[in-house]
Amino acid sequence: MKTLSSIIAIGMLAFIFTANSFAADTEHRLEALAHAEEAVKHGEMGHANELLMHAEDSLKHARDAMQEDGDAHMKKAIVELEEAIKHAKMDHADVATQHARKAMKHLRESGVRKMH
């Protein structure tokens, strides 16, 4: 009986730690997507500075998600966000928007949908 209780307790702890890790990973992925979406919105309006701000925030969260449990699509999203940032710094909102849009595609393919 004591062994059964120990097994159940260990199983519950494993579930709790796994669920917390999954939640943190999902949070970074969702934040990365949300900021990428905002970057695209501002880029479509020609606002390179606002695009830059959101692309940098998206990149931070994408890198955090990559460290926790990244895949090939997350890696590609990071590359696209870096390109978006580079072009936004040159005030090329149109090109930066294209890269941010590609980053959104890869974030979604990485398993990210919407926050709500």
C-alpha angles and dihedrals in degrees: 000000000000090000092052091051090050092050092050092048092050091048092051092049091049090051093049094050092045092049092050092050091048092049093052091048092048091049092056092047093049093047091049090053094045092053092044089054090051090048090055092047092053092042091055087056091050094250101143095171094054090043088053093051094051094041090054091049090047091050092052092053093042090054091049090050090047091055092050099045115333130174136191093277093053089050090052091047089055091052091050092048090051089053091047090053092048092053094042089056087055088051091247096140093167096055092039089053091054090054093045089051090052089049089054090052092052093045089055091047088051088065101271118132122162134319093236 
